[in-house]
Amino acid sequence: MKKKNRKDYMKKYRQDNKEKLAAHSKDYREANKEKIAAYRVANKEKAAAYDKAYREANKEKLSAYSKEKSAKYYKANKEKIAANNKAYLESLKHNYCIYILPKERYIGMTKNIKRRILQHNHRGINTEGYRVLQYFDTKQEAVYREKWLHSKGYKGSVKQILEQR
């Protein structure tokens, strides 16, 4: 088989057997976790040098890819990004806000909602559907209201607040 024909054959084979190859790859990685980890540790410097050389050689390509990916993400999440930005700008007007994470049944207080949501995400807490309930000018007011909401419980006043919004 000629080199060109083999290349075309392999390309078609990969396209036709995408799921099978992915499953095989996943099984291999799962079975050889320790071996792969040891290889990565042993070749850390070599990999770093390769990555650096690759990034240098493909700067324009990587930049274009990054911009394209960012544009796609922004287009797909335009409303969510706008809502987050609005919440952040609103939080700058006041000192403190009380927010809710409905999926976690959690009520919290913060000065910077964007930062706090990122902290929750890094800890693996589900922040999907979070809402800012109220803004306050002083910490004392915010703490008082948060304690009041906790005393009412998740199914009490918080549910009513969410339904009103």
TIGU-372306 format. One record per residue (C-alpha): x, y, z; residue in three letters. Coordinates in nm, 3 decimals, padded with zeros to 5 digits. Layout:
TIGU-372306
<rec x="X" y="Y" z="Z" code="ALA"/>
...
//
This chain:
TIGU-372306
<rec x="00.000" y="00.000" z="00.000" code="MET"/>
<rec x="00.134" y="00.337" z="-00.097" code="LYS"/>
<rec x="00.190" y="00.601" z="00.169" code="LYS"/>
<rec x="-00.091" y="00.829" z="00.041" code="LYS"/>
<rec x="-00.339" y="00.540" z="00.019" code="ASN"/>
<rec x="-00.246" y="00.424" z="00.369" code="ARG"/>
<rec x="-00.292" y="00.776" z="00.505" code="LYS"/>
<rec x="-00.640" y="00.801" z="00.348" code="ASP"/>
<rec x="-00.728" y="00.453" z="00.473" code="TYR"/>
<rec x="-00.625" y="00.537" z="00.828" code="MET"/>
<rec x="-00.817" y="00.865" z="00.820" code="LYS"/>
<rec x="-01.134" y="00.686" z="00.707" code="LYS"/>
<rec x="-01.080" y="00.409" z="00.963" code="TYR"/>
<rec x="-01.049" y="00.664" z="01.247" code="ARG"/>
<rec x="-01.365" y="00.843" z="01.134" code="GLN"/>
<rec x="-01.564" y="00.519" z="01.106" code="ASP"/>
<rec x="-01.444" y="00.382" z="01.441" code="ASN"/>
<rec x="-01.431" y="00.700" z="01.649" code="LYS"/>
<rec x="-01.631" y="00.561" z="01.946" code="GLU"/>
<rec x="-01.451" y="00.227" z="01.945" code="LYS"/>
<rec x="-01.110" y="00.398" z="01.947" code="LEU"/>
<rec x="-01.217" y="00.640" z="02.221" code="ALA"/>
<rec x="-01.337" y="00.352" z="02.439" code="ALA"/>
<rec x="-01.015" y="00.162" z="02.380" code="HIS"/>
<rec x="-00.808" y="00.468" z="02.465" code="SER"/>
<rec x="-01.009" y="00.524" z="02.783" code="LYS"/>
<rec x="-00.967" y="00.159" z="02.886" code="ASP"/>
<rec x="-00.593" y="00.177" z="02.822" code="TYR"/>
<rec x="-00.552" y="00.494" z="03.029" code="ARG"/>
<rec x="-00.758" y="00.342" z="03.311" code="GLU"/>
<rec x="-00.556" y="00.019" z="03.314" code="ALA"/>
<rec x="-00.219" y="00.198" z="03.301" code="ASN"/>
<rec x="-00.274" y="00.496" z="03.533" code="LYS"/>
<rec x="00.038" y="00.440" z="03.743" code="GLU"/>
<rec x="00.256" y="00.372" z="03.441" code="LYS"/>
<rec x="00.137" y="00.690" z="03.267" code="ILE"/>
<rec x="00.186" y="00.897" z="03.583" code="ALA"/>
<rec x="00.542" y="00.763" z="03.627" code="ALA"/>
<rec x="00.620" y="00.840" z="03.262" code="TYR"/>
<rec x="00.492" y="01.196" z="03.301" code="ARG"/>
<rec x="00.703" y="01.253" z="03.611" code="VAL"/>
<rec x="01.014" y="01.109" z="03.443" code="ALA"/>
<rec x="00.966" y="01.317" z="03.128" code="ASN"/>
<rec x="00.834" y="01.637" z="03.280" code="LYS"/>
<rec x="01.120" y="01.858" z="03.157" code="GLU"/>
<rec x="01.118" y="01.701" z="02.813" code="LYS"/>
<rec x="00.742" y="01.759" z="02.783" code="ALA"/>
<rec x="00.775" y="02.119" z="02.901" code="ALA"/>
<rec x="01.045" y="02.186" z="02.642" code="ALA"/>
<rec x="00.833" y="02.025" z="02.370" code="TYR"/>
<rec x="00.526" y="02.230" z="02.471" code="ASP"/>
<rec x="00.728" y="02.550" z="02.469" code="LYS"/>
<rec x="00.873" y="02.477" z="02.125" code="ALA"/>
<rec x="00.529" y="02.384" z="01.991" code="TYR"/>
<rec x="00.372" y="02.706" z="02.123" code="ARG"/>
<rec x="00.654" y="02.913" z="01.972" code="GLU"/>
<rec x="00.621" y="02.743" z="01.633" code="ALA"/>
<rec x="00.241" y="02.771" z="01.627" code="ASN"/>
<rec x="00.177" y="03.109" z="01.792" code="LYS"/>
<rec x="-00.055" y="03.242" z="01.521" code="GLU"/>
<rec x="-00.245" y="02.917" z="01.485" code="LYS"/>
<rec x="-00.298" y="02.885" z="01.862" code="LEU"/>
<rec x="-00.398" y="03.250" z="01.891" code="SER"/>
<rec x="-00.656" y="03.214" z="01.613" code="ALA"/>
<rec x="-00.789" y="02.894" z="01.771" code="TYR"/>
<rec x="-00.816" y="03.060" z="02.112" code="SER"/>
<rec x="-01.002" y="03.359" z="01.968" code="LYS"/>
<rec x="-01.238" y="03.131" z="01.775" code="GLU"/>
<rec x="-01.306" y="02.919" z="02.083" code="LYS"/>
<rec x="-01.367" y="03.230" z="02.296" code="SER"/>
<rec x="-01.607" y="03.370" z="02.037" code="ALA"/>
<rec x="-01.801" y="03.041" z="02.026" code="LYS"/>
<rec x="-01.821" y="03.025" z="02.406" code="TYR"/>
<rec x="-01.936" y="03.385" z="02.427" code="TYR"/>
<rec x="-02.200" y="03.330" z="02.160" code="LYS"/>
<rec x="-02.330" y="03.015" z="02.331" code="ALA"/>
<rec x="-02.333" y="03.174" z="02.680" code="ASN"/>
<rec x="-02.416" y="03.535" z="02.600" code="LYS"/>
<rec x="-02.713" y="03.560" z="02.839" code="GLU"/>
<rec x="-02.533" y="03.386" z="03.124" code="LYS"/>
<rec x="-02.228" y="03.612" z="03.086" code="ILE"/>
<rec x="-02.448" y="03.923" z="03.074" code="ALA"/>
<rec x="-02.632" y="03.814" z="03.390" code="ALA"/>
<rec x="-02.302" y="03.748" z="03.571" code="ASN"/>
<rec x="-02.162" y="04.084" z="03.465" code="ASN"/>
<rec x="-02.481" y="04.259" z="03.575" code="LYS"/>
<rec x="-02.465" y="04.090" z="03.915" code="ALA"/>
<rec x="-02.100" y="04.184" z="03.950" code="TYR"/>
<rec x="-02.160" y="04.549" z="03.860" code="LEU"/>
<rec x="-02.456" y="04.563" z="04.098" code="GLU"/>
<rec x="-02.241" y="04.416" z="04.376" code="SER"/>
<rec x="-01.990" y="04.697" z="04.328" code="LEU"/>
<rec x="-02.260" y="04.952" z="04.410" code="LYS"/>
<rec x="-02.318" y="04.796" z="04.750" code="HIS"/>
<rec x="-02.082" y="04.651" z="05.004" code="ASN"/>
<rec x="-02.247" y="04.314" z="05.064" code="TYR"/>
<rec x="-02.495" y="04.081" z="04.902" code="CYS"/>
<rec x="-02.680" y="03.767" z="05.003" code="ILE"/>
<rec x="-02.699" y="03.493" z="04.740" code="TYR"/>
<rec x="-02.848" y="03.149" z="04.703" code="ILE"/>
<rec x="-02.723" y="02.831" z="04.539" code="LEU"/>
<rec x="-03.052" y="02.644" z="04.482" code="PRO"/>
<rec x="-02.896" y="02.313" z="04.372" code="LYS"/>
<rec x="-02.690" y="02.303" z="04.694" code="GLU"/>
<rec x="-02.965" y="02.450" z="04.915" code="ARG"/>
<rec x="-02.711" y="02.708" z="05.032" code="TYR"/>
<rec x="-02.744" y="03.072" z="05.135" code="ILE"/>
<rec x="-02.434" y="03.287" z="05.165" code="GLY"/>
<rec x="-02.304" y="03.641" z="05.197" code="MET"/>
<rec x="-02.017" y="03.812" z="05.016" code="THR"/>
<rec x="-01.870" y="04.143" z="04.906" code="LYS"/>
<rec x="-01.771" y="04.012" z="04.562" code="ASN"/>
<rec x="-02.022" y="03.769" z="04.411" code="ILE"/>
<rec x="-01.814" y="03.683" z="04.106" code="LYS"/>
<rec x="-01.512" y="03.585" z="04.315" code="ARG"/>
<rec x="-01.727" y="03.387" z="04.559" code="ARG"/>
<rec x="-01.896" y="03.188" z="04.283" code="ILE"/>
<rec x="-01.554" y="03.103" z="04.139" code="LEU"/>
<rec x="-01.442" y="02.985" z="04.485" code="GLN"/>
<rec x="-01.746" y="02.758" z="04.508" code="HIS"/>
<rec x="-01.675" y="02.620" z="04.159" code="ASN"/>
<rec x="-01.312" y="02.543" z="04.248" code="HIS"/>
<rec x="-01.434" y="02.346" z="04.551" code="ARG"/>
<rec x="-01.672" y="02.144" z="04.334" code="GLY"/>
<rec x="-01.990" y="02.307" z="04.461" code="ILE"/>
<rec x="-02.269" y="02.334" z="04.203" code="ASN"/>
<rec x="-02.337" y="02.706" z="04.146" code="THR"/>
<rec x="-02.576" y="02.659" z="03.855" code="GLU"/>
<rec x="-02.877" y="02.888" z="03.887" code="GLY"/>
<rec x="-02.733" y="03.102" z="04.164" code="TYR"/>
<rec x="-02.916" y="03.425" z="04.239" code="ARG"/>
<rec x="-02.843" y="03.735" z="04.437" code="VAL"/>
<rec x="-03.130" y="03.784" z="04.681" code="LEU"/>
<rec x="-03.049" y="04.124" z="04.829" code="GLN"/>
<rec x="-02.780" y="04.390" z="04.849" code="TYR"/>
<rec x="-02.677" y="04.572" z="05.166" code="PHE"/>
<rec x="-02.462" y="04.872" z="05.246" code="ASP"/>
<rec x="-02.327" y="04.735" z="05.575" code="THR"/>
<rec x="-02.199" y="04.398" z="05.685" code="LYS"/>
<rec x="-02.415" y="04.411" z="05.994" code="GLN"/>
<rec x="-02.736" y="04.435" z="05.786" code="GLU"/>
<rec x="-02.623" y="04.152" z="05.559" code="ALA"/>
<rec x="-02.531" y="03.922" z="05.849" code="VAL"/>
<rec x="-02.862" y="03.994" z="06.019" code="TYR"/>
<rec x="-03.060" y="03.913" z="05.703" code="ARG"/>
<rec x="-02.855" y="03.599" z="05.629" code="GLU"/>
<rec x="-02.915" y="03.469" z="05.983" code="LYS"/>
<rec x="-03.285" y="03.547" z="05.948" code="TRP"/>
<rec x="-03.299" y="03.351" z="05.620" code="LEU"/>
<rec x="-03.115" y="03.059" z="05.779" code="HIS"/>
<rec x="-03.360" y="03.059" z="06.069" code="SER"/>
<rec x="-03.653" y="03.035" z="05.826" code="LYS"/>
<rec x="-03.491" y="02.744" z="05.645" code="GLY"/>
<rec x="-03.453" y="02.679" z="05.277" code="TYR"/>
<rec x="-03.819" y="02.591" z="05.222" code="LYS"/>
<rec x="-03.949" y="02.893" z="05.409" code="GLY"/>
<rec x="-03.882" y="03.251" z="05.315" code="SER"/>
<rec x="-03.614" y="03.175" z="05.054" code="VAL"/>
<rec x="-03.863" y="02.984" z="04.842" code="LYS"/>
<rec x="-04.103" y="03.279" z="04.862" code="GLN"/>
<rec x="-03.826" y="03.522" z="04.766" code="ILE"/>
<rec x="-03.732" y="03.310" z="04.466" code="LEU"/>
<rec x="-04.094" y="03.290" z="04.351" code="GLU"/>
<rec x="-04.128" y="03.669" z="04.373" code="GLN"/>
<rec x="-03.827" y="03.723" z="04.147" code="ARG"/>
//
